[in-house]
Amino acid sequence: MGGRVPRLTRAVPVLVGVALGVALLPATPAFAHNSLTGSNPVNGAKVATAPAKVELRFLAKLDPERTKITVVGPDNVPAAGGAPAFSGSRVSVPFSPGAAGLYIVGYQLPSNDGHPVKGEVRFTLTTGTAAAPPSVTPTAGTTPTAGTTPTPSSSPAPASPSTTPVAAAGTDDTGRGWLWAAGGLVLLAVLAAGLFLRRRRSARP
């Protein structure tokens, strides 16, 4: 009997170790999945000042080539300002804020058992960034809006008609006609007077 008790005492740690190993076997696949442990901003947060970047923290080291990170804002407008930067189990993405509203950071990464791990972090930006008004560049053929003064075209002015002395020539011809008429009347008067004097002389006895 005395020999059996020491043997049992030495066998107890071995049996406990085997039992713990068997108990941990079903949990092994669970450790094969990487999982999110934290984020900045935290999930469900409401922030008034937009962060410079969005950061996600995971349980295990990330594979940059097989990890996908997306950031979208209201109306599914992309809000990622650049490519993700990886550092061990952390990844950060430059944040490009737009309008106020809900922003969703989605992630997808592989696991050891081949099943992808997917999830998302949501936060609300309470103060948005006003969009700059689009610049309007006038193009050829556009109609000027009210209040604008159209620029006169640089087309040459029509040439003024050349002045010809038509009126002066007509005036000179008219003056000469009057002179010829007056001369003719004087000549007729002289002839008439000469005929009258001849008749008187011929009529005397």
HELIX and SHEET records of a PDB file:
HELIX    1   1 ARG A    4  LEU A   24  1                                  21    
HELIX    2   2 LEU A   25  ALA A   27  5                                   3    
HELIX    3   3 THR A   28  PHE A   31  1                                   4    
HELIX    4   4 PRO A   74  ASN A   76  5                                   3    
HELIX    5   5 VAL A  166  ALA A  203  1                                  38    
SHEET    1   A 4 LEU A  36  ASN A  40  0                                        
SHEET    2   A 4 LYS A  53  PHE A  58 -1                                        
SHEET    3   A 4 ARG A  90  PRO A  94 -1                                        
SHEET    4   A 4 ALA A  85  SER A  87 -1                                        
SHEET    1   B 4 ALA A  45  VAL A  47  0                                        
SHEET    2   B 4 VAL A 117  LEU A 125  1                                        
SHEET    3   B 4 GLY A 101  LEU A 109 -1                                        
SHEET    4   B 4 LYS A  68  VAL A  72 -1                                        
END                                                                             
